[in-house]
């Protein structure tokens, strides 16, 4: 069986984002490694505490994330959309509102023509989210 892996890259605020998603989605940070754990003479002191690799899980949601290095700038949000599917509308609404905190709702939760409740938002870190709950 194949699975789709989602990898998010941040501009130095990966740990903050992971803690936000932990609260918003009711999940846990499975692992978090910092660049300081990698032997390198080229690593600037300011980059040592950045996240080299992490894993996040909340029920059936799983993704990996890291901070970028200065030589690889990030344009957040425009190149990825994360889609969450729910079976419970109350949970969908709670998670939607949690993720929208400090961000921007681009399509409020509403009944969709395909028989679901659907909404879209951009979170405060610039990532696009779609939330869908089949009725």
N, C-alpha and C positions, 0 to 999 in steps of 0.2 A: 504494500500500500504506500502511496506517495502522500506527502503532506506539504503544505506550503509554509515555509518559514518566513517570519516577518522580522526584519532587522531595522531598528531605528537608530539613527546617528544624530547626536546632539552637539551643540557648539559650547561644551563646557558645563552644561547643567543636567547631565544625564542622571546623576544621583538624585537631584531635586525632582526631576520628572518621574523617576521610578517610585519615589515616595508618594508623589501625587497620584499616580496610577494605582498604587497599593491601596490608598484610601478610597479613591473614586470607584474602583472595580472590586474592592474587597479581596484583594489577592495577596501574593507574597513575592518577595524578591528571593529567588532560589539561589542565586550566586552573584557575586560582584567582585571583579578583580580590577585592581588599579594598575596604571602604567608603571608605578614604582616597583611592581613585582617582576618586571621584565628587565633583565640586565642590559643596560644601554648607556654608553658614554655620551650619546648625543641628546639625551632627554633633558630638557630644561627643568629646573626645579619647579616652575609654575605648572608644568604638565604632569608631574609625578602623581598627584592626587586625583587626576582625571580617571574616568572609568574606561578600562581597556575592553572589558567584555562583561556582560551581565545577562541574566535570564530572569524572566518574570512569568508568573502563572497565576491565573484565577479561574478555577473550574476548567472549562474547555478553552480558555484563552491562554495563548503562550506566545511570547516574543522574546527576542534578544535585543540588546541595545549597548551602545558605547558612545563615548565622546570622540569627536574628530580631533585630529592633530592640526596645528596651525597651517601646515602645508596642504591640507585637504579641507578647504572651507565647505560649510554646509548651507544649503538653501532649504530651510525647514518647510515641510508641509506641502509643497507644490508637486512632489513626486511620489506621494503615497497616500492611499486612503485605507483606513482600517474599518472593516465591516464586522459589526457585532450582531448576532442573531439571538433572539430571545424567544422563550415560550410563555413568559409571564409579563403582562403589560405593566404591572406595578414595578417590577424589577427594572424593566426597560426604562421607565420614566425616571426612576431614582438614578440609574447609571447615566442616563442622558443629562440630567441636571447636574450631576457631579462633574462630568467631563466638561460641561459648558461653563463651569465656574471660572471666571477670568478669561474666557474665550469669547467666541461669537457663534450664535446659532444662525446657520445659513438656510435651514428649512426646519421649522418647528415640527414637533411630533404631530402627525395627523394620519387619518385613514388614507391608505394608498389604493390605487385602482387594482392592484394585484391581490387584494384581500389581506393586507397587513397594515399595521401601524408603523410609520416610518418617519425618520427625521435625520437631519445632517447638521454637523457643527464643525468648527475649527477650534481645537483646544488652545489653552494659553501658551502652548509650546509650538503652535503653528501646524499641528497635524490634523488632517481631515478624518472625520469619523462619520460612518453611516450606521444607524441603528434600526433594526427591522424586527418586528414581532408578528408572526403569522397569527391570524385570528382563528 
